[in-house]
Amino acid sequence: MPEETLNVVETEVTEQVDTQTEVETPQEKTYTESELQKIIKDRISREKKAAEKAVEEASRLAKMNEDEKAKYEMDKLKEELADLKRKDARYSMSAEATKMLTEYNFPIDEHVFDIVVKDTAEETKDKVDWFANYVTGIAEEMSKKTLSGTAPKMNVAGNQAMTKEQLNKLSYPDRMELFKTNPTLYNQLK
């Protein structure tokens, strides 16, 4: 079946600074029939799931007597309270972890929080200390690797390796520099 193309017109309002007038400029965005069907199907699916959940809740409540309803509502409230307490504890531990990481001069990142924030202050402190030691150890190891390279070897005799040909190829300012820094070599090559 050939796809039909539907046009949807969107308008955009722009303001001109000089004249302070509004101008409507239509922009067309086209959707194929299959794209529209997919959008509609997704929306219907979401709404259907929400409606099914509400019906399920209502049927569960309808089957219960007054005491069971009260118990069910109480259990739901307890679950919500426990969830809120967990979230509050995580927030508090995140604040503590922020203070501890700041003391170590570490950048604060959500991924770091996932590693160091635990349920209690003691566990969080232990994880922050572990993390700080771990990162510091890695930094020291990388620094040692960087600094462990061999130093460039200097010619102990200075410019002894220079030949008369090399001296002749030097520019006048370079010859004067050699004369100032090592006059004996300059006189030998001259």
BALOBA-1460 file (C-alpha; in Angstrom, 3 decimals):
// residues 190
<rec num="1" residu="m" x="0.000" y="0.000" z="0.000"/>
<rec num="2" residu="p" x="1.537" y="3.359" z="-0.911"/>
<rec num="3" residu="e" x="2.250" y="5.637" z="2.028"/>
<rec num="4" residu="e" x="0.310" y="8.833" z="2.172"/>
<rec num="5" residu="t" x="2.114" y="11.953" z="3.244"/>
<rec num="6" residu="l" x="0.357" y="14.255" z="5.679"/>
<rec num="7" residu="n" x="1.498" y="17.823" z="6.194"/>
<rec num="8" residu="v" x="1.414" y="19.436" z="9.584"/>
<rec num="9" residu="v" x="1.928" y="23.177" z="9.601"/>
<rec num="10" residu="e" x="3.727" y="24.721" z="12.548"/>
<rec num="11" residu="t" x="3.933" y="28.468" z="12.892"/>
<rec num="12" residu="e" x="6.784" y="30.372" z="14.355"/>
<rec num="13" residu="v" x="6.442" y="33.931" z="15.632"/>
<rec num="14" residu="t" x="9.449" y="36.181" z="15.220"/>
<rec num="15" residu="e" x="9.954" y="39.730" z="16.458"/>
<rec num="16" residu="q" x="11.797" y="42.440" z="14.665"/>
<rec num="17" residu="v" x="13.727" y="44.631" z="17.047"/>
<rec num="18" residu="d" x="13.502" y="47.832" z="15.007"/>
<rec num="19" residu="t" x="9.787" y="47.881" z="14.204"/>
<rec num="20" residu="q" x="8.469" y="45.755" z="17.097"/>
<rec num="21" residu="t" x="6.032" y="43.907" z="14.780"/>
<rec num="22" residu="e" x="5.244" y="40.208" z="14.827"/>
<rec num="23" residu="v" x="5.495" y="38.149" z="11.666"/>
<rec num="24" residu="e" x="4.175" y="34.607" z="11.319"/>
<rec num="25" residu="t" x="6.333" y="32.273" z="9.262"/>
<rec num="26" residu="p" x="4.823" y="28.841" z="8.585"/>
<rec num="27" residu="q" x="7.162" y="25.865" z="8.607"/>
<rec num="28" residu="e" x="5.922" y="22.555" z="7.306"/>
<rec num="29" residu="k" x="6.852" y="19.295" z="8.942"/>
<rec num="30" residu="t" x="5.719" y="16.185" z="7.146"/>
<rec num="31" residu="y" x="4.976" y="12.821" z="8.693"/>
<rec num="32" residu="t" x="4.298" y="9.638" z="6.842"/>
<rec num="33" residu="e" x="1.216" y="7.676" z="7.703"/>
<rec num="34" residu="s" x="3.330" y="4.963" z="9.324"/>
<rec num="35" residu="e" x="5.077" y="7.559" z="11.554"/>
<rec num="36" residu="l" x="1.738" y="8.970" z="12.668"/>
<rec num="37" residu="q" x="0.394" y="5.481" z="13.341"/>
<rec num="38" residu="k" x="3.475" y="4.681" z="15.443"/>
<rec num="39" residu="i" x="3.074" y="7.910" z="17.460"/>
<rec num="40" residu="i" x="-0.597" y="7.209" z="18.041"/>
<rec num="41" residu="k" x="0.041" y="3.556" z="18.888"/>
<rec num="42" residu="d" x="2.713" y="4.525" z="21.476"/>
<rec num="43" residu="r" x="0.392" y="7.061" z="23.082"/>
<rec num="44" residu="i" x="-2.512" y="4.590" z="23.218"/>
<rec num="45" residu="s" x="-0.224" y="1.956" z="24.731"/>
<rec num="46" residu="r" x="0.900" y="4.321" z="27.522"/>
<rec num="47" residu="e" x="-2.659" y="5.369" z="28.296"/>
<rec num="48" residu="k" x="-3.856" y="1.751" z="28.254"/>
<rec num="49" residu="k" x="-1.171" y="0.716" z="30.774"/>
<rec num="50" residu="a" x="-2.109" y="3.565" z="33.096"/>
<rec num="51" residu="a" x="-5.798" y="2.688" z="32.845"/>
<rec num="52" residu="e" x="-5.102" y="-1.011" z="33.501"/>
<rec num="53" residu="k" x="-3.099" y="-0.116" z="36.587"/>
<rec num="54" residu="a" x="-5.912" y="2.081" z="37.904"/>
<rec num="55" residu="v" x="-8.521" y="-0.639" z="37.223"/>
<rec num="56" residu="e" x="-6.354" y="-3.235" z="38.953"/>
<rec num="57" residu="e" x="-5.998" y="-1.009" z="42.015"/>
<rec num="58" residu="a" x="-9.736" y="-0.304" z="42.086"/>
<rec num="59" residu="s" x="-10.651" y="-3.999" z="41.770"/>
<rec num="60" residu="r" x="-8.208" y="-4.914" z="44.535"/>
<rec num="61" residu="l" x="-9.750" y="-2.293" z="46.819"/>
<rec num="62" residu="a" x="-13.298" y="-3.396" z="45.924"/>
<rec num="63" residu="k" x="-12.578" y="-6.983" z="47.012"/>
<rec num="64" residu="m" x="-11.332" y="-5.921" z="50.420"/>
<rec num="65" residu="n" x="-13.395" y="-5.192" z="53.485"/>
<rec num="66" residu="e" x="-12.861" y="-2.056" z="55.577"/>
<rec num="67" residu="d" x="-10.114" y="-3.538" z="57.792"/>
<rec num="68" residu="e" x="-8.219" y="-4.953" z="54.839"/>
<rec num="69" residu="k" x="-8.508" y="-1.617" z="53.030"/>
<rec num="70" residu="a" x="-7.130" y="0.212" z="56.046"/>
<rec num="71" residu="k" x="-4.285" y="-2.315" z="56.361"/>
<rec num="72" residu="y" x="-3.533" y="-2.067" z="52.644"/>
<rec num="73" residu="e" x="-3.468" y="1.735" z="52.774"/>
<rec num="74" residu="m" x="-1.247" y="1.587" z="55.876"/>
<rec num="75" residu="d" x="1.185" y="-0.760" z="54.110"/>
<rec num="76" residu="k" x="1.322" y="1.560" z="51.108"/>
<rec num="77" residu="l" x="2.034" y="4.518" z="53.377"/>
<rec num="78" residu="k" x="4.767" y="2.564" z="55.184"/>
<rec num="79" residu="e" x="6.400" y="1.700" z="51.855"/>
<rec num="80" residu="e" x="6.273" y="5.340" z="50.787"/>
<rec num="81" residu="l" x="7.718" y="6.429" z="54.143"/>
<rec num="82" residu="a" x="10.547" y="3.892" z="53.904"/>
<rec num="83" residu="d" x="11.303" y="5.053" z="50.362"/>
<rec num="84" residu="l" x="11.361" y="8.700" z="51.462"/>
<rec num="85" residu="k" x="13.632" y="7.833" z="54.386"/>
<rec num="86" residu="r" x="16.043" y="6.060" z="52.011"/>
<rec num="87" residu="k" x="16.056" y="9.080" z="49.724"/>
<rec num="88" residu="d" x="16.615" y="11.438" z="52.664"/>
<rec num="89" residu="a" x="19.451" y="9.280" z="53.993"/>
<rec num="90" residu="r" x="21.091" y="9.211" z="50.561"/>
<rec num="91" residu="y" x="20.768" y="12.976" z="50.326"/>
<rec num="92" residu="s" x="22.330" y="13.397" z="53.780"/>
<rec num="93" residu="m" x="25.141" y="10.980" z="52.952"/>
<rec num="94" residu="s" x="25.701" y="12.816" z="49.654"/>
<rec num="95" residu="a" x="26.111" y="16.064" z="51.569"/>
<rec num="96" residu="e" x="28.610" y="14.408" z="53.922"/>
<rec num="97" residu="a" x="30.465" y="12.838" z="51.005"/>
<rec num="98" residu="t" x="30.643" y="16.258" z="49.341"/>
<rec num="99" residu="k" x="32.282" y="17.718" z="52.453"/>
<rec num="100" residu="m" x="34.755" y="14.828" z="52.691"/>
<rec num="101" residu="l" x="35.664" y="14.926" z="48.980"/>
<rec num="102" residu="t" x="36.143" y="18.692" z="49.213"/>
<rec num="103" residu="e" x="38.649" y="18.137" z="52.034"/>
<rec num="104" residu="y" x="40.642" y="15.902" z="49.666"/>
<rec num="105" residu="n" x="40.294" y="18.510" z="46.865"/>
<rec num="106" residu="f" x="38.558" y="16.028" z="44.566"/>
<rec num="107" residu="p" x="36.032" y="17.119" z="41.965"/>
<rec num="108" residu="i" x="32.470" y="16.220" z="42.853"/>
<rec num="109" residu="d" x="30.716" y="14.042" z="40.300"/>
<rec num="110" residu="e" x="27.517" y="11.958" z="40.300"/>
<rec num="111" residu="h" x="29.535" y="8.871" z="39.343"/>
<rec num="112" residu="v" x="31.809" y="9.388" z="42.345"/>
<rec num="113" residu="f" x="28.729" y="9.622" z="44.568"/>
<rec num="114" residu="d" x="27.524" y="6.280" z="43.234"/>
<rec num="115" residu="i" x="30.805" y="4.781" z="44.442"/>
<rec num="116" residu="v" x="31.216" y="6.452" z="47.821"/>
<rec num="117" residu="v" x="27.718" y="7.142" z="49.188"/>
<rec num="118" residu="k" x="26.492" y="4.312" z="51.398"/>
<rec num="119" residu="d" x="23.666" y="3.826" z="53.914"/>
<rec num="120" residu="t" x="25.517" y="5.019" z="57.016"/>
<rec num="121" residu="a" x="27.939" y="7.838" z="57.719"/>
<rec num="122" residu="e" x="30.637" y="5.388" z="58.813"/>
<rec num="123" residu="e" x="30.387" y="3.327" z="55.618"/>
<rec num="124" residu="t" x="30.397" y="6.508" z="53.534"/>
<rec num="125" residu="k" x="33.507" y="7.810" z="55.332"/>
<rec num="126" residu="d" x="35.278" y="4.486" z="54.796"/>
<rec num="127" residu="k" x="34.424" y="4.540" z="51.081"/>
<rec num="128" residu="v" x="35.563" y="8.168" z="50.695"/>
<rec num="129" residu="d" x="38.865" y="7.351" z="52.419"/>
<rec num="130" residu="w" x="39.316" y="4.265" z="50.237"/>
<rec num="131" residu="f" x="38.522" y="6.287" z="47.092"/>
<rec num="132" residu="a" x="40.921" y="9.073" z="48.088"/>
<rec num="133" residu="n" x="43.731" y="6.599" z="48.746"/>
<rec num="134" residu="y" x="43.021" y="4.775" z="45.503"/>
<rec num="135" residu="v" x="42.996" y="7.917" z="43.353"/>
<rec num="136" residu="t" x="46.066" y="9.328" z="45.102"/>
<rec num="137" residu="g" x="47.896" y="6.038" z="44.560"/>
<rec num="138" residu="i" x="47.066" y="6.019" z="40.872"/>
<rec num="139" residu="a" x="48.132" y="9.654" z="40.518"/>
<rec num="140" residu="e" x="51.457" y="8.968" z="42.249"/>
<rec num="141" residu="e" x="52.060" y="5.894" z="40.090"/>
<rec num="142" residu="m" x="51.359" y="7.833" z="36.904"/>
<rec num="143" residu="s" x="53.589" y="10.667" z="38.101"/>
<rec num="144" residu="k" x="56.422" y="8.214" z="38.772"/>
<rec num="145" residu="k" x="55.986" y="6.697" z="35.313"/>
<rec num="146" residu="t" x="56.054" y="10.126" z="33.746"/>
<rec num="147" residu="l" x="59.136" y="11.196" z="35.659"/>
<rec num="148" residu="s" x="60.988" y="7.884" z="35.357"/>
<rec num="149" residu="g" x="62.117" y="8.512" z="31.786"/>
<rec num="150" residu="t" x="65.827" y="8.897" z="31.171"/>
<rec num="151" residu="a" x="67.223" y="12.379" z="31.252"/>
<rec num="152" residu="p" x="68.800" y="13.666" z="28.072"/>
<rec num="153" residu="k" x="72.544" y="13.083" z="28.032"/>
<rec num="154" residu="m" x="74.684" y="16.150" z="27.815"/>
<rec num="155" residu="n" x="77.969" y="16.237" z="25.997"/>
<rec num="156" residu="v" x="80.417" y="16.368" z="28.891"/>
<rec num="157" residu="a" x="83.074" y="18.052" z="26.816"/>
<rec num="158" residu="g" x="80.664" y="20.792" z="25.813"/>
<rec num="159" residu="n" x="80.751" y="21.447" z="22.074"/>
<rec num="160" residu="q" x="83.882" y="19.315" z="21.459"/>
<rec num="161" residu="a" x="81.985" y="17.337" z="18.873"/>
<rec num="162" residu="m" x="81.772" y="20.374" z="16.578"/>
<rec num="163" residu="t" x="83.914" y="20.310" z="13.473"/>
<rec num="164" residu="k" x="85.471" y="23.146" z="11.482"/>
<rec num="165" residu="e" x="82.830" y="22.586" z="8.770"/>
<rec num="166" residu="q" x="80.065" y="23.006" z="11.312"/>
<rec num="167" residu="l" x="81.670" y="26.196" z="12.580"/>
<rec num="168" residu="n" x="81.803" y="27.562" z="9.039"/>
<rec num="169" residu="k" x="78.080" y="26.808" z="8.579"/>
<rec num="170" residu="l" x="77.115" y="28.727" z="11.713"/>
<rec num="171" residu="s" x="75.617" y="32.175" z="11.339"/>
<rec num="172" residu="y" x="77.560" y="35.167" z="12.604"/>
<rec num="173" residu="p" x="75.459" y="35.546" z="15.813"/>
<rec num="174" residu="d" x="75.896" y="31.817" z="16.562"/>
<rec num="175" residu="r" x="79.683" y="32.109" z="16.066"/>
<rec num="176" residu="m" x="79.771" y="35.064" z="18.460"/>
<rec num="177" residu="e" x="77.796" y="33.037" z="21.004"/>
<rec num="178" residu="l" x="80.271" y="30.174" z="20.715"/>
<rec num="179" residu="f" x="83.140" y="32.642" z="21.088"/>
<rec num="180" residu="k" x="81.577" y="34.045" z="24.284"/>
<rec num="181" residu="t" x="80.683" y="30.683" z="25.818"/>
<rec num="182" residu="n" x="83.671" y="28.588" z="24.759"/>
<rec num="183" residu="p" x="86.543" y="30.689" z="23.390"/>
<rec num="184" residu="t" x="89.071" y="27.828" z="23.465"/>
<rec num="185" residu="l" x="86.922" y="25.647" z="21.208"/>
<rec num="186" residu="y" x="86.328" y="28.585" z="18.920"/>
<rec num="187" residu="n" x="90.100" y="29.228" z="18.617"/>
<rec num="188" residu="q" x="90.806" y="25.525" z="17.986"/>
<rec num="189" residu="l" x="88.250" y="25.351" z="15.143"/>
<rec num="190" residu="k" x="89.160" y="28.728" z="13.659"/>
